[in-house]
Amino acid sequence: MPMLGTPLAASRREPTRAVRLPEGVRLAIIDMVELGDDFILAGKRHGVKAQVMRRWLGRGECIAFLRKERSRFRQSACAQNEACLVQIRDTVDGNQMARVAAIKTLE
């Protein structure tokens, strides 16, 4: 006999909410990225135990936040690269090979 309707087990009653990172874990991750701390030291600084940090670092929400923070940190660290390359290029008495490499990189 064919089944009529949708099975009840396949549908959820209410949509799942995204889990928010606790403030201490979020601040510890920022310290890990910006200061280079390990997760134990960063967690202690913000009042989060090492076991709690281990548990959160394995979750998808935490990994996504960590990747976003690392990307933001790289972008801010690399913001002056072009200005430094222009300075190398415009130095008259500088290394000629460095000037050529700076010009190639800017192009």
C-alpha positions as CSV (number, residue, x, y, z in Angstrom):
1,M,0.0,0.0,0.0
2,P,1.5,3.4,-1.0
3,M,2.2,5.9,1.7
4,L,0.0,9.0,1.7
5,G,1.3,12.4,2.9
6,T,4.8,13.2,4.3
7,P,6.3,11.1,7.0
8,L,6.2,12.8,10.4
9,A,9.8,11.9,11.3
10,A,11.3,13.7,8.3
11,S,10.1,17.2,9.4
12,R,11.2,19.3,12.3
13,R,8.8,21.0,14.6
14,E,10.7,24.3,14.7
15,P,13.8,25.6,12.9
16,T,17.1,25.2,14.7
17,R,18.8,28.3,15.9
18,A,22.4,29.1,15.4
19,V,24.4,28.6,18.6
20,R,26.2,31.8,19.7
21,L,29.7,31.6,21.0
22,P,30.1,32.6,24.7
23,E,31.8,36.0,25.1
24,G,34.8,34.5,26.9
25,V,35.4,31.9,24.1
26,R,35.0,34.6,21.5
27,L,37.5,36.9,23.2
28,A,39.9,34.0,23.7
29,I,39.9,33.2,20.0
30,I,40.6,36.8,19.2
31,D,43.6,36.7,21.5
32,M,44.7,33.5,19.9
33,V,44.7,35.1,16.5
34,E,46.1,38.6,17.4
35,L,48.5,37.8,20.2
36,G,49.5,34.3,19.2
37,D,48.5,32.7,22.5
38,D,47.6,29.1,22.8
39,F,44.0,28.2,23.7
40,I,44.8,27.4,27.3
41,L,46.5,30.8,28.1
42,A,43.9,32.7,26.1
43,G,41.1,30.9,27.9
44,K,42.6,31.6,31.3
45,R,42.9,35.3,30.5
46,H,39.1,35.5,29.8
47,G,38.0,33.1,32.5
48,V,37.3,30.0,30.4
49,K,38.6,26.6,31.5
50,A,40.8,24.5,29.2
51,Q,38.3,21.7,28.8
52,V,35.6,24.2,27.8
53,M,37.9,25.7,25.2
54,R,38.7,22.2,23.8
55,R,35.0,21.5,23.5
56,W,34.2,24.7,21.8
57,L,37.2,24.6,19.4
58,G,35.8,21.4,17.9
59,R,32.4,22.9,17.0
60,G,31.6,24.3,13.6
61,E,30.5,27.7,14.9
62,C,33.8,28.2,16.6
63,I,35.8,27.0,13.6
64,A,33.9,29.4,11.3
65,F,34.5,32.3,13.7
66,L,38.2,31.4,14.0
67,R,38.6,31.4,10.2
68,K,36.8,34.7,9.9
69,E,39.1,36.3,12.5
70,R,42.2,34.9,10.9
71,S,41.1,36.4,7.5
72,R,40.4,39.7,9.1
73,F,43.8,39.7,10.8
74,R,45.6,38.8,7.5
75,Q,43.8,41.6,5.7
76,S,44.7,44.2,8.3
77,A,48.3,43.0,8.5
78,C,48.7,43.2,4.7
79,A,47.0,46.6,4.3
80,Q,50.3,48.4,3.9
81,N,52.0,46.0,1.5
82,E,51.5,48.2,-1.5
83,A,52.8,51.3,0.3
84,C,56.0,49.4,1.3
85,L,56.5,48.2,-2.3
86,V,56.1,51.7,-3.6
87,Q,58.7,52.9,-1.1
88,I,61.1,50.2,-2.2
89,R,60.4,51.0,-5.8
90,D,61.0,54.8,-5.3
91,T,64.3,54.4,-3.4
92,V,66.9,55.7,-5.8
93,D,70.0,54.3,-3.9
94,G,68.3,51.0,-3.0
95,N,68.9,47.5,-4.3
96,Q,68.0,47.5,-8.0
97,M,66.8,43.9,-7.9
98,A,64.4,44.8,-5.1
99,R,63.1,47.7,-7.1
100,V,62.5,45.5,-10.1
101,A,60.7,42.9,-7.9
102,A,58.6,45.6,-6.3
103,I,57.5,46.9,-9.7
104,K,56.6,43.4,-10.9
105,T,54.6,42.7,-7.8
106,L,52.8,46.0,-8.1
107,E,51.9,45.3,-11.7
